Amino acid sequence: MGQVSADNFLAKAIDIPQLCEVINGIMERYSVFLGVNVVVVVINCLDEQCTTVIDNIKYEMRRFYPAIIDNDTLIKIEKFYNMRLFGGIFLPKIKTYESLLPAAHHVPVKEDDKLLILNLSHIGYDGNTKEFGSFVRHGHDSPTPACGAIKSCYDQILKGIKMPSDYDLRALTKYIKKIISIHNIKPKPLGHDLLEVTINLYNDQIPWLKQQLKKLAQKDEIDIIYMGGIEVDINKESDKDTHDKIVLMDKFIIQQNGDITDIS
């Protein structure tokens, strides 16, 4: 993909209610029912802001299930399987389909079982400065990095600092180095280079991820619906803010026989 237009990227962003409309539409199209025949798998970053966004998605999805009669029903609807990875990136040659087997084995109705995977990397966006790579979190007076893992690894590469000792961060750093080289990413103002790194990290994981999900679909005899993209973390004036946006970049279904079809 190489260079990215920040304006075009932001123009594609949708809010959480709009995202949930897309999710619900896909669920209706493929006869997916929360709490019945699907486990929703969320692949996202360890950043607490990502958890907040997922919680908001869970809450927003309730409006499609008006007959919530008790707490047990609510628990079933909001039962998501979370995979927390630095940057929300399913690192090629590092993460494999085996890590998703526990989720596949927990679908309530095995006869019509499906996985619905929501894979979100993320990047901060300070609306005041128009800069990518950080945002003002609730309770803070100044911006903090997001994705902190991607940004810190990228900054260390630019400064020529020794790789981190943590195994996962070390793997992420190596992958970022590869992305920089492949796409010839150069430093740019307003964090546009970090935006390019993040988008290309996400895009470059997709062929590997498709390969692994295909193996999972065939071995576990399960249909897999995938939705993925970039979460844009936006400044928070309160802990109730849900101004974050999602840029959806991929939607596809993998059937039990391994066939992969894009979802329009």
BAVEX-903758 format. One line per field, with one value per residue: chain; z, y, x of N, C-alpha, C in turn. Coordinates in steps of 0.02 Angstrom, whole numbers, plus 50000, padded with zeros to 5 digits. Atoms other than C-alpha are relative to their C-alpha. Layout:
cadena: [A, ...] .
n_pz: [Z, ...] .
n_py: [Y, ...] .
n_px: [X, ...] .
ca_pz: [Z, ...] .
ca_py: [Y, ...] .
ca_px: [X, ...] .
c_pz: [Z, ...] .
c_py: [Y, ...] .
c_px: [X, ...] .
***
This chain:
cadena: [A, A, A, A, A, A, A, A, A, A, A, A, A, A, A, A, A, A, A, A, A, A, A, A, A, A, A, A, A, A, A, A, A, A, A, A, A, A, A, A, A, A, A, A, A, A, A, A, A, A, A, A, A, A, A, A, A, A, A, A, A, A, A, A, A, A, A, A, A, A, A, A, A, A, A, A, A, A, A, A, A, A, A, A, A, A, A, A, A, A, A, A, A, A, A, A, A, A, A, A, A, A, A, A, A, A, A, A, A, A, A, A, A, A, A, A, A, A, A, A, A, A, A, A, A, A, A, A, A, A, A, A, A, A, A, A, A, A, A, A, A, A, A, A, A, A, A, A, A, A, A, A, A, A, A, A, A, A, A, A, A, A, A, A, A, A, A, A, A, A, A, A, A, A, A, A, A, A, A, A, A, A, A, A, A, A, A, A, A, A, A, A, A, A, A, A, A, A, A, A, A, A, A, A, A, A, A, A, A, A, A, A, A, A, A, A, A, A, A, A, A, A, A, A, A, A, A, A, A, A, A, A, A, A, A, A, A, A, A, A, A, A, A, A, A, A, A, A, A, A, A, A, A, A, A, A, A, A, A, A, A, A, A, A] .
n_pz: [50000, 50000, 49973, 49982, 49991, 49935, 50010, 50026, 49946, 49952, 50033, 50000, 49931, 49977, 49927, 49973, 50021, 50070, 50003, 49976, 50054, 50048, 49969, 49997, 50068, 50019, 49960, 50030, 50066, 49993, 49947, 49940, 49943, 49938, 49945, 50025, 50044, 50017, 49951, 50028, 49981, 50010, 50001, 49993, 49962, 49927, 49977, 49966, 50043, 50045, 49961, 49993, 50064, 50004, 49954, 50032, 50054, 49967, 49975, 50057, 50033, 49963, 50030, 50049, 49961, 49953, 49952, 49949, 49944, 49937, 50003, 50036, 50072, 50013, 49998, 50062, 50056, 49995, 49988, 50052, 49986, 50015, 50011, 49993, 50032, 50008, 50062, 50031, 50062, 49999, 50030, 50042, 49976, 49927, 49979, 50045, 49989, 49937, 49946, 50005, 49988, 49941, 50018, 50045, 49962, 49952, 50032, 49965, 50042, 50044, 50065, 50045, 49963, 50037, 49965, 50028, 49976, 50007, 49992, 50002, 49977, 49981, 50001, 49969, 50042, 49961, 50043, 49991, 50037, 50063, 50001, 49987, 49957, 49929, 49987, 49930, 49965, 49945, 49939, 50017, 50027, 50060, 50039, 49987, 50062, 50019, 49958, 49964, 50020, 50068, 50000, 49965, 50042, 50059, 49978, 49986, 50065, 50028, 49960, 50000, 49933, 49998, 49997, 49932, 49978, 50000, 50061, 50045, 50026, 50045, 50062, 50030, 50025, 50062, 50051, 50020, 50042, 50065, 50031, 50020, 50058, 50057, 50023, 50004, 49958, 49975, 49951, 50027, 49946, 49973, 49989, 50059, 50009, 49954, 50030, 50053, 49968, 49971, 50052, 50035, 49953, 50003, 50066, 50015, 49961, 50026, 50034, 49950, 49960, 50042, 50003, 49935, 49990, 50046, 49966, 49944, 50026, 50026, 49948, 49949, 50034, 49975, 50043, 49967, 50028, 49978, 50011, 49970, 50019, 49953, 49952, 49992, 49932, 50003, 49934, 49954, 49950, 49942, 50008, 50036, 50070, 50049, 50064, 50039, 50066, 50027, 50073, 50020, 50059, 50027, 49979, 50042, 49966, 50018, 49988, 49974, 50053, 50014, 50048, 49971, 50039, 49973, 49985, 50024] .
n_py: [49940, 49943, 49937, 49999, 49934, 49996, 49976, 50056, 50049, 49976, 49995, 50067, 50020, 50001, 50002, 50066, 50021, 50019, 50064, 50052, 50012, 50043, 50066, 50031, 50017, 50060, 50055, 50019, 50029, 50067, 50036, 50003, 49976, 49995, 50042, 50062, 50041, 49964, 49968, 49941, 49995, 49933, 49995, 49929, 49983, 50003, 49933, 49999, 49965, 50049, 50035, 49954, 50001, 50064, 49996, 49958, 50040, 50047, 49964, 49976, 50058, 50019, 49972, 50048, 50055, 49965, 50046, 50022, 50011, 50009, 49990, 50056, 49984, 49946, 50030, 50038, 49954, 49962, 50046, 49994, 50031, 49946, 50015, 49935, 50001, 49933, 49968, 50035, 50030, 50072, 50001, 50057, 50048, 49999, 50023, 50051, 50014, 50038, 49954, 49987, 50062, 49996, 49964, 50042, 50056, 49976, 49981, 50039, 50048, 50026, 50019, 49941, 49956, 49949, 49949, 49933, 49970, 49928, 49989, 49928, 49964, 49934, 49943, 49941, 49941, 49940, 49956, 49930, 49988, 50039, 50045, 50071, 50033, 49989, 49965, 49981, 50047, 49971, 49991, 49976, 49932, 50000, 50062, 50058, 50039, 50053, 50057, 49991, 50052, 49986, 49936, 50006, 50042, 49960, 49948, 50031, 50014, 49937, 49975, 50050, 50029, 50073, 50030, 50016, 50068, 50038, 50040, 49977, 49934, 50011, 50025, 49944, 49954, 50030, 49995, 49930, 49988, 50029, 49958, 49937, 50015, 50019, 49944, 49940, 49949, 49949, 49955, 49948, 49960, 50015, 50072, 50035, 50060, 50051, 50024, 50046, 50061, 50036, 50027, 50053, 50057, 50035, 50030, 50053, 50060, 50032, 50064, 50051, 50011, 50039, 50068, 50032, 50009, 50053, 50063, 50008, 50016, 50069, 50049, 50001, 50002, 49942, 49941, 49943, 49934, 49955, 49928, 49971, 49933, 49957, 49959, 49933, 49976, 49927, 49967, 50016, 49949, 50036, 50073, 50023, 49983, 50055, 49966, 50039, 50020, 50062, 50003, 50071, 50011, 50067, 50040, 50060, 50061, 50061, 50057, 50060, 50032, 49958, 49947, 49933, 49954, 49932, 49977, 49932] .
n_px: [50041, 49954, 50023, 50071, 50030, 50034, 50069, 50040, 50006, 50050, 50065, 50030, 50014, 50070, 50004, 50017, 50068, 49998, 49965, 50045, 50048, 49966, 49994, 50066, 50019, 49964, 50027, 50064, 49987, 49971, 50037, 49959, 50039, 49960, 50022, 50030, 49959, 49939, 49956, 49969, 49929, 49973, 49927, 49984, 49940, 50005, 50018, 50064, 50048, 50030, 50050, 50057, 50035, 50035, 50057, 50051, 50030, 50045, 50059, 50039, 50033, 50060, 50062, 50026, 50028, 50044, 50030, 49952, 50046, 49965, 49927, 49970, 50006, 49952, 49934, 49991, 49994, 49938, 49945, 49949, 49934, 49952, 49929, 49965, 49935, 49972, 50020, 50056, 49973, 49993, 49933, 49983, 49950, 50000, 50066, 50028, 50071, 50010, 50018, 50072, 50037, 50044, 50062, 50039, 50028, 50049, 50063, 50052, 50035, 49948, 50027, 50001, 49954, 49964, 49960, 50001, 49938, 49991, 49928, 49988, 49941, 50026, 49954, 50028, 50007, 50015, 50039, 49979, 49938, 50005, 49942, 50010, 49951, 50016, 50063, 50008, 50045, 50038, 49961, 49933, 49997, 49960, 50008, 49958, 49995, 50046, 49986, 49937, 49952, 49977, 49964, 49935, 49956, 49983, 49954, 49935, 49969, 49976, 49943, 49947, 49993, 50001, 50067, 50023, 49986, 50063, 50003, 50053, 49981, 49944, 50029, 50035, 49949, 49974, 50051, 50003, 49942, 50015, 50051, 49967, 49958, 50041, 50042, 49958, 50031, 49954, 50030, 50043, 50030, 50066, 50008, 50025, 49959, 50025, 50063, 49980, 49975, 50056, 50043, 49963, 49996, 50064, 50010, 49951, 50015, 50061, 49989, 49983, 50060, 50047, 49973, 50012, 50072, 50021, 49983, 50046, 50066, 50000, 49984, 50052, 50064, 50036, 49998, 49969, 50014, 49946, 50005, 49940, 49980, 49963, 50038, 49971, 50013, 50007, 49998, 50055, 50015, 50027, 49994, 50060, 49993, 49996, 49986, 49952, 50023, 49972, 49992, 50003, 49958, 50011, 50057, 50003, 50022, 49965, 50044, 49967, 49960, 49942, 50015, 49999, 50040, 50005, 50067, 50008] .
ca_pz: [50000, 50038, 50061, 50139, 50128, 50305, 50242, 50142, 50290, 50410, 50280, 50285, 50475, 50550, 50729, 50845, 50812, 50625, 50651, 50749, 50606, 50490, 50612, 50635, 50447, 50419, 50561, 50484, 50313, 50377, 50511, 50657, 50829, 50982, 51127, 51013, 50870, 50873, 50976, 50942, 50944, 50968, 50917, 50984, 51078, 51264, 51277, 51398, 51272, 51155, 51293, 51318, 51133, 51138, 51291, 51195, 51048, 51165, 51242, 51073, 51007, 51141, 51039, 50914, 51054, 51135, 51225, 51356, 51496, 51625, 51666, 51597, 51425, 51435, 51481, 51331, 51212, 51276, 51289, 51185, 51174, 51183, 51109, 51166, 51053, 51048, 50918, 50884, 50750, 50716, 50685, 50537, 50585, 50769, 50795, 50721, 50709, 50863, 50972, 50912, 50946, 51123, 51051, 50914, 51044, 51145, 51016, 51105, 50956, 50867, 50724, 50653, 50734, 50677, 50733, 50706, 50717, 50746, 50722, 50765, 50768, 50829, 50819, 50921, 50840, 50926, 50847, 50917, 50835, 50690, 50738, 50731, 50860, 51023, 51100, 51264, 51376, 51506, 51662, 51570, 51523, 51383, 51243, 51271, 51137, 51046, 50993, 51127, 51074, 50888, 50921, 51046, 50932, 50783, 50880, 50938, 50758, 50703, 50845, 50816, 50992, 51035, 51016, 51171, 51274, 51283, 51157, 51086, 51072, 50992, 50863, 50832, 50810, 50680, 50588, 50589, 50519, 50378, 50344, 50338, 50213, 50101, 50091, 50099, 50243, 50288, 50435, 50403, 50501, 50607, 50630, 50452, 50446, 50599, 50513, 50363, 50477, 50566, 50408, 50321, 50477, 50475, 50287, 50281, 50416, 50312, 50195, 50343, 50444, 50300, 50286, 50471, 50476, 50326, 50422, 50573, 50469, 50386, 50539, 50658, 50528, 50567, 50464, 50504, 50473, 50481, 50501, 50526, 50519, 50621, 50777, 50787, 50969, 50987, 51132, 51284, 51386, 51499, 51530, 51441, 51275, 51127, 50990, 50933, 50750, 50656, 50480, 50415, 50289, 50268, 50275, 50217, 50259, 50260, 50242, 50315, 50146, 50145, 50017, 50052, 49993, 50017, 50097, 50009] .
ca_py: [50000, 50121, 50303, 50340, 50493, 50541, 50634, 50485, 50371, 50478, 50500, 50311, 50308, 50260, 50275, 50131, 50133, 50127, 49984, 49887, 49912, 49832, 49689, 49657, 49661, 49530, 49424, 49428, 49386, 49231, 49177, 49217, 49237, 49301, 49180, 49039, 48981, 49098, 49149, 49326, 49337, 49508, 49526, 49693, 49781, 49771, 49958, 49988, 50107, 49960, 49869, 50023, 50023, 49838, 49868, 50006, 49888, 49757, 49886, 49955, 49780, 49763, 49868, 49726, 49609, 49699, 49542, 49537, 49458, 49422, 49436, 49263, 49318, 49474, 49373, 49259, 49406, 49494, 49339, 49385, 49290, 49416, 49394, 49536, 49564, 49712, 49830, 49708, 49629, 49442, 49428, 49316, 49162, 49202, 49182, 49028, 48960, 48850, 49005, 49020, 48839, 48875, 49001, 48881, 48746, 48857, 48888, 48837, 48750, 48641, 48593, 48770, 48842, 49000, 49117, 49302, 49385, 49571, 49618, 49797, 49879, 50058, 50231, 50388, 50549, 50717, 50819, 50980, 50962, 50847, 50731, 50541, 50432, 50500, 50566, 50643, 50508, 50545, 50616, 50671, 50847, 50799, 50668, 50493, 50369, 50254, 50125, 50138, 49973, 50015, 50194, 50147, 50010, 50128, 50268, 50149, 50097, 50279, 50316, 50157, 50097, 49914, 49801, 49773, 49618, 49569, 49429, 49494, 49674, 49611, 49516, 49670, 49778, 49657, 49660, 49850, 49855, 49742, 49851, 50010, 49929, 49853, 50011, 50135, 50232, 50393, 50513, 50635, 50776, 50755, 50568, 50525, 50404, 50313, 50304, 50223, 50101, 50054, 50031, 49930, 49823, 49782, 49750, 49643, 49524, 49482, 49349, 49254, 49276, 49212, 49060, 49023, 49050, 48936, 48798, 48828, 48823, 48658, 48571, 48622, 48617, 48792, 48944, 49101, 49278, 49407, 49596, 49700, 49872, 50016, 50092, 50280, 50334, 50514, 50637, 50598, 50734, 50605, 50419, 50408, 50471, 50356, 50468, 50335, 50287, 50126, 50113, 49943, 49874, 49691, 49587, 49406, 49235, 49072, 48917, 48747, 48687, 48829, 48940, 49125, 49254, 49443, 49520, 49675] .
ca_px: [50000, 50143, 50092, 49923, 49811, 49761, 49608, 49548, 49580, 49477, 49339, 49310, 49290, 49122, 49062, 49020, 48830, 48867, 48990, 48859, 48735, 48864, 48895, 48709, 48679, 48813, 48744, 48570, 48641, 48732, 48606, 48720, 48640, 48733, 48724, 48664, 48775, 48925, 49074, 49132, 49322, 49401, 49584, 49643, 49782, 49819, 49782, 49639, 49559, 49532, 49439, 49329, 49286, 49241, 49131, 49042, 49015, 48941, 48825, 48772, 48732, 48599, 48477, 48462, 48406, 48258, 48197, 48335, 48234, 48368, 48551, 48588, 48526, 48634, 48788, 48762, 48742, 48898, 49008, 49160, 49325, 49467, 49640, 49753, 49903, 50022, 49952, 49809, 49921, 49911, 50099, 50144, 50246, 50212, 50024, 49939, 49763, 49792, 49773, 49593, 49545, 49480, 49356, 49302, 49269, 49152, 49016, 48853, 48769, 48897, 48780, 48781, 48936, 49023, 49161, 49139, 49309, 49330, 49513, 49561, 49730, 49723, 49800, 49774, 49714, 49721, 49583, 49656, 49827, 49771, 49914, 49913, 49998, 49927, 49767, 49710, 49637, 49505, 49586, 49744, 49796, 49913, 49915, 49984, 50040, 49920, 49961, 50095, 50174, 50183, 50239, 50375, 50444, 50439, 50525, 50661, 50692, 50707, 50829, 50930, 50899, 50927, 50775, 50666, 50699, 50514, 50486, 50321, 50382, 50541, 50439, 50331, 50487, 50558, 50394, 50387, 50564, 50507, 50355, 50461, 50578, 50444, 50339, 50484, 50406, 50495, 50469, 50327, 50245, 50088, 50121, 50072, 50219, 50151, 49981, 50067, 50156, 49994, 49890, 50026, 50052, 49868, 49861, 50018, 49952, 49797, 49871, 49945, 49785, 49679, 49792, 49776, 49588, 49567, 49659, 49548, 49388, 49438, 49510, 49370, 49231, 49172, 49122, 49222, 49163, 49302, 49289, 49446, 49521, 49590, 49514, 49544, 49560, 49499, 49519, 49410, 49326, 49242, 49245, 49076, 49141, 49113, 49183, 49306, 49293, 49325, 49396, 49338, 49462, 49415, 49256, 49256, 49186, 49283, 49176, 49214, 49279, 49408, 49322, 49351, 49225, 49234, 49080, 49019] .
c_pz: [50000, 50031, 50008, 50006, 50066, 49993, 49974, 50053, 50048, 49969, 50000, 50070, 50015, 50076, 50023, 49983, 49927, 49991, 50021, 49949, 49948, 50027, 50000, 49931, 49976, 50038, 49973, 49934, 50005, 50058, 50062, 50058, 50063, 50054, 49978, 49960, 49981, 50062, 49964, 50028, 49985, 50004, 50004, 50045, 50076, 50030, 50029, 49958, 49952, 50035, 50008, 49936, 49992, 50047, 49971, 49943, 50030, 50021, 49942, 49965, 50036, 49966, 49947, 50034, 50054, 50055, 50049, 50066, 50067, 49990, 49963, 49925, 49981, 49998, 49936, 49941, 50000, 50013, 49940, 50022, 49977, 49992, 49999, 49973, 49994, 49931, 49967, 49935, 50010, 49964, 49959, 50029, 50077, 50027, 49948, 50020, 50065, 50057, 50000, 50013, 50062, 49985, 49957, 50038, 50050, 49967, 50029, 49957, 49946, 49929, 49950, 50026, 49954, 50048, 49964, 50029, 49985, 50017, 49991, 50025, 50020, 49996, 50033, 49950, 50043, 49954, 50005, 49957, 49931, 49993, 50017, 50048, 50074, 50005, 50075, 50032, 50056, 50063, 49988, 49971, 49934, 49964, 50024, 49938, 49991, 49925, 50032, 49979, 49932, 49999, 50033, 49959, 49940, 50019, 50015, 49935, 49971, 50036, 50001, 50067, 49996, 50009, 50072, 50017, 50002, 49933, 49951, 49970, 49952, 49932, 49962, 49969, 49934, 49943, 49975, 49956, 49929, 49962, 49974, 49936, 49938, 49970, 49999, 50039, 50029, 50052, 49967, 50057, 50019, 50006, 49940, 49983, 50045, 49974, 49945, 50028, 50025, 49947, 49963, 50044, 49996, 49933, 49988, 50042, 49967, 49962, 50048, 50041, 49962, 49997, 50064, 50013, 49955, 50031, 50056, 49975, 49977, 50056, 50051, 49971, 50024, 49949, 50040, 49962, 50029, 49982, 50032, 49974, 50055, 50043, 50008, 50069, 50000, 50071, 50040, 50051, 50062, 49987, 49966, 49926, 49956, 49931, 49956, 49934, 49981, 49924, 49982, 49934, 49968, 50030, 49955, 50043, 49973, 50019, 50021, 49948, 49980, 49951, 50036, 49954, 50034, 50012, 49979, 50050] .
c_py: [50063, 50062, 50000, 50072, 50001, 50022, 49944, 49947, 50021, 50004, 49933, 49978, 50003, 49996, 49931, 49978, 49978, 49932, 49944, 49986, 49953, 49929, 49964, 49980, 49936, 49939, 49976, 49963, 49927, 49961, 49988, 50031, 49999, 49956, 49933, 49959, 50034, 50018, 50059, 50005, 50071, 49996, 50074, 50009, 49993, 50067, 50000, 50036, 49953, 49960, 50043, 50000, 49935, 49999, 50042, 49964, 49950, 50035, 50021, 49943, 49979, 50022, 49953, 49939, 50030, 49954, 49972, 49994, 49992, 50007, 49944, 50012, 50052, 49973, 49961, 50046, 50034, 49955, 50002, 49966, 50050, 49974, 50066, 49993, 50071, 50028, 49968, 49965, 49926, 49983, 49937, 49960, 49997, 49973, 49951, 49985, 49963, 50046, 50017, 49938, 50004, 50036, 49956, 49944, 50022, 50025, 49957, 49946, 49976, 49986, 50057, 50052, 50047, 50040, 50066, 50037, 50074, 50016, 50074, 50017, 50069, 50054, 50059, 50057, 50058, 50050, 50073, 50017, 49967, 49951, 49929, 49974, 50011, 50034, 50014, 49954, 50036, 50003, 50025, 50070, 50003, 49933, 49945, 49955, 49948, 49987, 50008, 49950, 50014, 50063, 49993, 49958, 50041, 50054, 49972, 49983, 50064, 50025, 49950, 49969, 49924, 49974, 49985, 49927, 49957, 49965, 50027, 50069, 49995, 49976, 50056, 50049, 49973, 50007, 50072, 50018, 49975, 50044, 50066, 49989, 49986, 50060, 50067, 50059, 50046, 50044, 50055, 50039, 49973, 49925, 49962, 49939, 49944, 49972, 49950, 49934, 49957, 49966, 49943, 49939, 49959, 49963, 49940, 49937, 49959, 49935, 49943, 49983, 49959, 49927, 49962, 49988, 49946, 49932, 49986, 49979, 49927, 49949, 49995, 49999, 50055, 50056, 50059, 50063, 50049, 50073, 50032, 50069, 50035, 50039, 50066, 50026, 50077, 50028, 49988, 50056, 49968, 49926, 49970, 50012, 49938, 50029, 49961, 49977, 49934, 50006, 49926, 49991, 49932, 49969, 49939, 49941, 49942, 49941, 49939, 49965, 50041, 50055, 50067, 50047, 50068, 50017, 50073, 50042] .
c_px: [50043, 49968, 49924, 49977, 49962, 49928, 49955, 49987, 49945, 49930, 49963, 49978, 49925, 49999, 49977, 49928, 49998, 50034, 49953, 49944, 50031, 50004, 49933, 49976, 50033, 49974, 49933, 50010, 50023, 49970, 50044, 49961, 50043, 49970, 49970, 50051, 50066, 50040, 50032, 50072, 50024, 50076, 50017, 50060, 49987, 49979, 49930, 49947, 49966, 49945, 49938, 49958, 49960, 49939, 49944, 49965, 49951, 49935, 49955, 49963, 49937, 49936, 49971, 49969, 49954, 49971, 50051, 49961, 50034, 50075, 50035, 49999, 50052, 50072, 50015, 50012, 50069, 50061, 50048, 50064, 50052, 50071, 50037, 50071, 50027, 49982, 49939, 50020, 50011, 50066, 50013, 50059, 50004, 49934, 49973, 49928, 49988, 49978, 49926, 49957, 49956, 49935, 49956, 49964, 49945, 49936, 49944, 49967, 50048, 49975, 50002, 50050, 50039, 50044, 49989, 50059, 50000, 50072, 50015, 50070, 49975, 50055, 49965, 49995, 49979, 49965, 50021, 50061, 50000, 50058, 49981, 50054, 49989, 49932, 49996, 49949, 49962, 50043, 50071, 49996, 50038, 49994, 50048, 49998, 49945, 50010, 50069, 50052, 50029, 50043, 50068, 50049, 50023, 50051, 50069, 50037, 50030, 50062, 50058, 50013, 49994, 49928, 49980, 50013, 49937, 49992, 49948, 50016, 50058, 49975, 49964, 50050, 50030, 49951, 49993, 50059, 49988, 49951, 50030, 50040, 49957, 49964, 50038, 49970, 50053, 49965, 49960, 49969, 49931, 49987, 49973, 50042, 49977, 49934, 50016, 50024, 49941, 49956, 50035, 50012, 49937, 49992, 50046, 49988, 49945, 50014, 50016, 49938, 49949, 50022, 49985, 49926, 49972, 50015, 49951, 49931, 49997, 50009, 49944, 49930, 49954, 50004, 50028, 49983, 50050, 49983, 50061, 50014, 50037, 49952, 50037, 49980, 50001, 49995, 49936, 49990, 49970, 50008, 49939, 50005, 50004, 50012, 50048, 49969, 50034, 50005, 50001, 50038, 49990, 49937, 49998, 49975, 50041, 49956, 50040, 50043, 50061, 49989, 49997, 49965, 49998, 49926, 49995, 49961] .
***
